[in-house]
Amino acid sequence: MLIDITIKNFRSIKDEVTLSLETGARLTKFKQMNTFPKVGTKIPSLVKSAFIFGPNANGKTNVLHAFDFLASLLKTPTDDIDDVLFSDTFGGNDAATSFLVNFTKDNQLFRYYFEYTENEVVSEYLDVAGKRVLHRERQNFEVIPKTLVPFVASFRKNQSLLYLAQSYNYDMAQLAFTWLTQDVVFVRNGSNELDVTTLRRAKDSPSLKERLLNFMQAADFGISDFEIVKSEQPKQLEIYFRHQTVEGDILLPFRSESEGTKVFVSLALQLLANSGTGKLLLIDEFERSLHAELAQSLLKIFNHEQQHNQFIVTTHSLDLMDEDLRVDQIWFVEKNEFGESELYNLFDFDMPSTTRGDYSYKKRYIAGLFGATQIVNQNRLLQNVFEK
């Protein structure tokens, strides 16, 4: 489970921002549904989902991509001392990018820090249950397992110590590496292709296939059945949906379906395939092409009492603010006057009692009380459209 992530100098994020899934102090609203039962004394209480609101092009998606970016850095190590580490800094500056992630796996507390430039890893460490088990400052290896000592001399400055440790079967590194690279799942809405690994699971599991079909039918997408078949490309799979029409059944490939169907199927496939696994699912533009009622139903699934996964969602659907969310689940992203994305939580505002059922966060957001609103010059838009 994710506790928090701190990001610095990544895309539109220049200074440190932190997204935390810890519960707000003394909040009791929706505690039974929207939060996980506390495990032990050292692991904090966590919410099941976080919803990030804000204007277009202000950096909401960049918060999600930080997870994906870090996972790619770890999964695709450099092959040569001259290879550069892929970076995407604020404004293309030369300063280091850093990611700090606190999370739990197998009821153990992990803390992983990775700071780097294109040419080298500046700092990297892994803590487990408060104890430092890996630590390097550039090429100074301050904490390292004995089994890795013989390899230090040949270890390159543009390599991840975590990758090396897990590849040599250091168990704590393997657990951390697995969470960072496999347990965080980016749901790619709107793509013409579905995740092949997950599709193969659905093809090989009659139970998962039946659940996926029932899920789609419950959402009223007019799909009577579907088939998963091998495509012309090697090792690829395609999904075809059967629709009933007055002229008989028709079979449509996934890429020919409506945008709403693509978005829903992409989400449903990951939601059902990862059910009960304790994964972190990242969903960008959650409500895109989805009916409001369907989006609200999915929100209830994310926060259901039996939900074991976590969700981080970016959205423009302001109605969701008033749909059984706690204030510590509502986040905002806004760019300042220098084009730097700032991230903050609704819990940080001095709010009246959150137990009032008639309190509309949406209304107050639109009024500008929380910032992160789209400032639109309507007259200027009209002038450019209808200019003579």
GIJO-V426205 format. One record per residue. SS is DSSP state (h for helix, s for strand, l for the rest). D_LAST is the distance of its C-alpha to the last C-alpha in Angstrom with 1 decimal. Layout:
# GIJO-V426205
ss	d_last
SS	D_LAST
SS	D_LAST
This chain:
# GIJO-V426205
ss	d_last
l	57.0
s	54.5
s	55.3
s	52.6
s	50.6
s	49.6
s	47.0
s	46.4
l	44.1
s	42.5
l	38.8
l	36.9
s	40.2
l	41.7
l	44.4
l	46.8
s	45.6
s	48.0
s	47.5
s	50.7
l	51.9
s	54.9
l	55.2
l	54.6
l	57.7
l	59.2
l	56.5
l	58.2
l	55.3
l	55.3
h	57.9
h	59.7
h	56.6
h	54.1
s	56.5
l	59.3
l	62.9
l	64.1
l	66.2
l	68.8
l	68.5
l	66.7
l	63.7
l	61.2
l	59.8
s	56.6
s	53.7
l	52.9
s	49.1
s	46.4
s	42.8
s	40.2
s	37.0
l	34.0
l	30.3
l	28.8
l	29.7
l	32.3
l	35.4
h	36.9
h	37.4
h	39.0
h	41.8
h	42.7
h	42.4
h	44.9
h	47.6
h	46.6
h	46.4
h	49.8
h	51.3
h	50.0
h	51.5
h	54.9
h	54.9
l	54.0
l	56.4
l	56.3
l	58.7
l	59.3
l	59.5
l	56.5
l	54.2
l	51.4
l	50.8
l	47.2
l	45.3
l	41.8
l	41.9
h	39.4
h	37.2
h	39.7
l	42.4
l	46.0
l	47.6
l	49.5
s	48.1
s	50.3
s	50.9
s	53.5
s	54.3
s	56.9
s	57.8
s	60.8
s	62.4
l	65.7
l	66.0
s	66.1
s	63.8
s	62.0
s	60.0
s	58.3
s	56.7
s	55.0
s	53.6
s	52.6
l	50.7
l	49.9
l	53.4
l	55.7
s	56.5
s	56.9
s	58.5
s	59.4
s	61.7
s	62.7
s	64.5
s	66.3
l	67.7
l	67.3
s	69.2
s	67.7
s	68.5
s	66.3
s	65.1
s	64.0
s	62.6
l	61.3
l	64.5
s	66.9
s	67.9
s	69.2
s	69.8
l	70.4
l	72.7
h	75.9
h	75.0
h	72.0
h	73.9
h	75.0
h	71.4
h	70.1
h	71.0
h	68.8
l	65.9
l	62.6
l	60.4
l	57.4
l	59.1
l	59.0
h	62.4
h	61.6
h	61.0
h	64.3
h	66.3
h	65.2
h	65.8
l	69.4
l	69.8
l	69.7
h	69.4
h	67.4
h	64.9
h	64.6
h	63.8
h	61.1
h	59.7
h	59.6
h	57.8
h	55.1
h	54.6
h	55.4
h	55.4
s	51.8
s	49.7
s	45.9
s	44.5
l	41.7
l	39.4
l	37.2
l	39.0
l	40.0
l	43.5
l	46.1
l	48.7
h	51.4
h	54.3
h	53.4
h	52.8
h	56.3
h	57.8
h	56.3
h	57.7
h	61.1
l	61.4
h	61.7
h	61.6
h	58.2
h	56.8
h	58.0
h	56.5
h	53.1
h	53.1
h	54.2
h	51.5
h	48.7
h	50.2
h	50.5
l	46.7
l	46.1
l	44.4
l	46.1
l	48.1
l	51.7
s	52.9
s	52.0
s	53.6
s	53.7
s	54.5
s	54.8
l	51.9
l	52.2
l	51.7
l	55.0
l	55.6
l	52.3
s	52.1
s	49.5
s	49.3
s	48.6
s	48.1
s	49.6
s	47.7
s	49.3
s	47.5
l	48.8
l	49.2
s	51.2
s	50.8
s	48.2
s	48.3
s	45.1
s	44.9
h	43.5
h	40.5
h	39.5
l	39.7
l	36.8
h	35.5
h	37.2
h	40.5
h	40.3
h	39.8
h	42.6
h	45.0
h	44.5
h	45.3
h	48.1
h	49.9
h	50.1
h	50.9
h	53.8
h	55.1
l	55.4
l	56.7
l	59.5
l	59.3
l	58.1
l	55.0
s	51.9
s	48.8
s	45.4
s	42.5
l	38.9
l	36.1
l	38.8
l	36.9
l	34.4
l	34.3
l	37.4
l	37.8
h	38.4
h	41.9
h	42.8
h	41.6
h	43.7
h	46.7
h	46.4
h	46.4
h	49.7
h	51.1
h	50.2
l	52.1
l	54.9
l	58.4
l	59.5
l	56.6
l	58.0
l	54.8
s	52.3
s	48.5
s	45.7
s	42.3
s	38.8
l	36.5
l	33.4
l	35.3
h	35.8
h	38.1
h	40.7
h	41.3
h	43.2
l	45.0
l	48.5
l	47.6
l	49.6
h	47.9
h	49.4
h	47.5
s	44.0
s	42.4
s	39.1
s	37.4
s	35.0
s	33.9
l	34.7
l	32.8
l	34.4
l	33.2
l	36.7
s	37.2
s	39.6
s	41.6
s	43.3
s	45.1
h	44.8
h	48.5
h	48.1
l	46.5
l	48.9
l	48.6
l	50.5
l	52.9
l	51.5
l	53.8
l	51.7
l	50.3
l	47.5
l	46.0
l	42.4
h	41.3
h	38.0
h	37.3
h	38.2
h	36.3
h	33.1
l	34.0
l	34.2
l	38.0
l	38.5
l	35.6
l	34.0
l	31.0
l	27.4
l	25.3
l	21.8
l	19.0
h	17.2
h	14.6
h	13.7
h	13.6
h	11.3
h	8.8
h	9.0
h	9.0
l	6.3
l	3.8
l	0.0
